[in-house]
Amino acid sequence: MNSIGIEFRNVTKRYGADASAPLAVKGISFQVESGTLVTILGPSGCGKTTTLRMIAGLESPTSGQILIEGRDVTTLGPSDRNVSMMFQSYALFPHMDVLENVSYGLRMSGEAKDVARGRAADALRNVGLVDFERRLPSELSGGQQQRVALARALVLEPAVLLFDEPLSNLDARLRREMREEIRSLQQRLQLTVAYVTHDQSEALAVSDRIIVMDHGVIAQAGTPQQLYESPATEFVAGFMGEAMLFPAKADESGTVLLGPLRIEPRQPVAPGAVKVAVRPEAWHVGPPGHGLNGRLAKLAYLGSNYEYTFETELGPIFVVSPDVGTVLSLGSDVGLQLGGHGVSVVQAP
């Protein structure tokens, strides 16, 4: 059985001493197994960064308990928790070379200079920065600075490594490369990582588990597949992957009727009003008269796919089609059908 790297027990956080002030985090509980990467995901203001800062010891909970590797750290400061946090700004010292930046934390904790430099060199090798020791941060690209910040966090051999929106300052290609780098390092070194982002694709790519937060509570937690394919609420369905939500009805047999379309849900649903979450890639475009009739109102060519908006009896429907060989013209009539992947049914509140 895996040990628990991070545990929250009914943790709340209110800013300020006024008991009537709103709670930023509202009694959340979760566990992160050692050696796994959990992403805390959600829109701005949902409480995800506050949660990460409470793990780091930069914020104290108003109530509840925080444990790291089974030890209660609720009242301990950052230096007593054996955690390292990597910020989106990197916060490298501009006057220090790469090796000095990476060894700084070890030197401050009393490590001998030659030992600290040896460990810093090992950490730089771990992140693919050999022969960069003497360079200044200003001589590095954004991706290289990111790697230095990562090496500086790793060299302290923390029980828990924390990332706060680490890729938001990078361009798309570098974001993908660094995302893969972080995931590869985490798996190779068996690190326990808590990772905060608002980017769903980033969360899906790096995580063992995802915790989706909404207004200070956990809306749903699970594997990337569970959250994408079986969202528990309208909020999670809408937040994970651009799903559109449609009102629909479940009949006595459990079949869900969405206009002329019939959907067999993966999980049993009670008869009555439901919502159907449909992701843009779930729609299949075919000839009119098959499925839901639509008329093409907008289109955009993106190289690897087309983005379409069709007018239908259910309202405008956004579709991503990988079929770049078939070019539809504005005003074309089509039939829209649903594939099995990317369609989920959630109970209406």
C-alpha positions, 0 to 999 in steps of 0.5 A, a space after each residue: 500500500 502506498 504511503 500518503 505524501 500530503 493529506 488535508 483534513 477538513 481544511 478551511 481558510 479565511 483571510 482576515 480576523 473577521 468571522 464574517 469574511 468569506 472563506 477562500 477554502 471551505 473545509 476540503 479533505 484530500 490525500 496525495 499518494 507519495 510518488 504521484 503528481 496531483 494537479 489542483 485545477 480550477 478558474 481564478 478565485 477558486 482557492 487552488 493557489 491558497 491551497 498550494 500555499 497552505 501546503 507550502 506553509 506560506 499560509 496558515 489554515 483557519 481550521 483543519 489539519 495538514 499532514 506531510 508524510 504522516 507528520 502534522 505540519 499545520 502550525 509549522 513554517 515553510 522551512 520546517 516542512 521539507 517542501 520546495 515551491 517553484 513559482 512562475 517568476 522563477 526568482 533567480 538571482 541575477 548576479 549569481 551564475 547558474 551553479 550558485 543559484 542552484 546551490 544557494 538553498 543548500 549553502 543557506 542550510 549549512 551545507 559545505 560549499 564543495 558538497 553543495 556545488 557537487 549536489 547542484 551539478 548533479 541536479 543540473 544534470 538531472 534537468 539536462 543543463 550540463 555545461 551551463 554552470 557558469 552562465 548568468 540567468 540573463 544569458 539563458 532562454 526562458 526554458 533554460 531559466 525554468 530548468 535552473 529553477 527546477 534544479 534549485 527546487 530538486 537539489 533540496 530533495 524535498 518530500 513534496 515539490 510544489 508548482 504554481 502555474 509553472 508554465 504560464 510564461 512560456 510559449 506553446 512549444 516550450 510549454 509542451 516540452 517543459 510539461 513533458 520534462 516535469 512529468 518525466 522527472 517526477 516519474 523517474 525520481 518518484 517525486 510527490 508533486 502538487 501542481 496548480 494550473 488553470 489549463 485543462 490540457 496541461 492538467 490532463 497531460 501531467 497528472 496521476 490525479 486531478 482535483 477540480 476546485 470551484 469557489 473554495 470546495 472540491 467539485 470532483 477528484 479523480 484520474 484525468 480519464 474519470 474527470 474528462 469522460 465522467 464529470 460529476 457536475 455541470 461545472 466539471 463537465 463545462 470546465 474540462 475540455 470546452 464541453 457544451 451543456 444541453 438540457 435533455 430528458 431521461 426516459 423510464 428505460 434510462 435512455 437520454 433523449 437530446 432532440 432527435 438523438 438517443 444516448 445510452 449513459 455509461 452510468 444509470 440515471 433517474 428518469 427526468 431532466 438531465 444535462 448532456 455535456 458534449 465535447 466539440 470532438 464528439 460530433 460526427 458530421 454527415 449528410 443531412 437527414 441523419 441525426 441532428 440537422 444543422 446548417 453551417 454558420 461559421 468555419 475556421 481552418 486550423 491546419 490539423 482540424 476545422 472548427 465549425 459552428 452549426 445552427 440547429 434546433 438545440 441552438 448553435 453547436 461548436 464542432 472540431 472535425 479532424 476531416 480536413 479533406 472534406 471542405 464544407 461551405 457556409 450554409 451547407 446542410 449536414 446531419 450531426 451524430 454523436 460518438 461514444 467518446 466525449 459525451 457524458 450525462 450529468 443530473 440536472 441540479 
